[in-house]
């Protein structure tokens, strides 16, 4: 007796990871790989995308073989809100600075959640932005505008 093929979240997530890994692997092959003793700029990205592809295959296989319930319904609102949040962050980063753009990202992505706990989002957002600022700007010295350039001048 044949089992009815059902697509579930694990299978789709695994296939999405494989697709992202394949695209990333193809784009990173144009960089010099170098050698093990002296790796080039393409060495680590290739390794990461290979690992991502293997992880995607494992997740897809688990989703196909395990007794996981099929997906019932697509939820486009959270997908669109999260993607919109990242687009807003990317567009606003140079104009509004990292902290305001990051707060906008967290606020827009927060609307994707079924329960909206504004206090929890504010706490999470503040800790996330403080940690990212401490690591990238202060710790690693990555040059970025923290505030809008109109306020800093």
Secondary structure, DSSP 8 states (H G I E B T S, - for coil): --------HHHHHHHHHHHHHHHHHHHHTTS--B-SSSB-TTHHHHHHHHHHHHHHHHHHHHHHHS---------HHHHHHHHHHHHHHHHHHHHHHHHHHHHHHHHHHHTTSSS--HHHHHHHHHHHHHHHIIIIIIIS-----SS-HHHH-
